[in-house]
Amino acid sequence: MRRNSYISSLTEIQVLSYILRSVSEGKNENEIAERFDGDVGLVKTWLNALKQMHFIIMNYFDELVITQDGIGYLQKFNSHR
C-alpha cells in the first residue's frame, strides 16, 4: 500500500485540526477523505475520536457539526501556530 506523503508529513494534532476545520467548513467525510487519498476508514477513525472528545456531533439532518468545544480547540490551535 502506497503511503500518502501529505499524511505522513503531518503530526496527529495537525491531522485532527485539519479534519476539524474541514467539518467546520461543512465538508462531509468523503470530501475530507479526498485529501487523504480517499482513505475513508482513516477519516472515520478521526471523526469518531473527535465525537468522543465532543468536538463534533451529528445533527438531526445527519450532518457533521462542530461544537463550541471544537471551535475553542481550533481557536487555541490557530493562535499557537
C-alpha positions in Angstrom: 0.0 0.0 0.0 1.3 3.4 -1.0 1.7 6.0 1.8 0.3 9.4 1.2 3.2 11.8 1.5 0.9 14.6 2.7 -0.4 12.4 5.5 3.0 11.1 6.6 4.3 14.7 6.9 1.6 15.7 9.4 1.6 15.3 13.1 -1.5 13.8 14.8 -2.5 17.3 16.0 -2.3 18.7 12.5 -4.5 15.9 11.1 -7.0 16.4 13.9 -7.1 20.1 13.3 -7.4 19.7 9.5 -10.3 17.4 9.9 -12.0 19.5 12.5 -11.5 22.6 10.3 -12.9 20.8 7.3 -16.0 19.9 9.3 -16.4 23.5 10.4 -16.4 24.4 6.6 -19.2 22.0 6.0 -17.3 19.2 4.3 -18.5 15.6 4.7 -16.3 12.6 5.3 -15.9 11.7 1.6 -14.8 15.3 0.8 -12.3 15.2 3.7 -11.1 11.7 2.6 -10.1 13.1 -0.8 -7.2 14.9 0.9 -6.1 11.6 2.4 -6.0 9.5 -0.9 -9.6 8.6 -0.4 -9.0 6.7 2.8 -12.5 7.0 4.3 -11.6 4.5 7.0 -8.8 6.8 8.3 -11.2 9.8 8.3 -13.9 7.8 10.0 -11.5 6.9 12.8 -10.5 10.5 13.3 -14.2 11.6 13.2 -15.1 9.0 15.9 -12.2 10.4 18.0 -13.5 13.9 17.5 -17.0 12.8 18.5 -15.7 11.2 21.7 -13.8 14.4 22.5 -17.1 16.3 22.0 -15.6 18.4 19.3 -18.2 17.4 16.7 -21.7 15.9 16.7 -24.1 14.6 14.1 -27.1 16.9 13.8 -30.7 15.9 13.0 -30.0 16.0 9.3 -27.2 13.5 9.7 -24.6 16.2 9.0 -21.3 16.7 10.9 -21.3 19.9 13.1 -18.5 21.4 15.1 -19.4 22.1 18.8 -18.3 25.0 21.0 -15.5 22.8 22.4 -14.3 22.2 18.8 -14.4 25.8 18.0 -12.4 26.6 21.1 -9.8 24.0 20.2 -9.4 25.4 16.7 -9.0 28.9 18.1 -6.3 27.7 20.5 -4.5 25.7 17.8 -4.5 28.6 15.4 -3.2 31.0 18.0 -0.2 28.7 18.7 0.8 28.2 15.1 
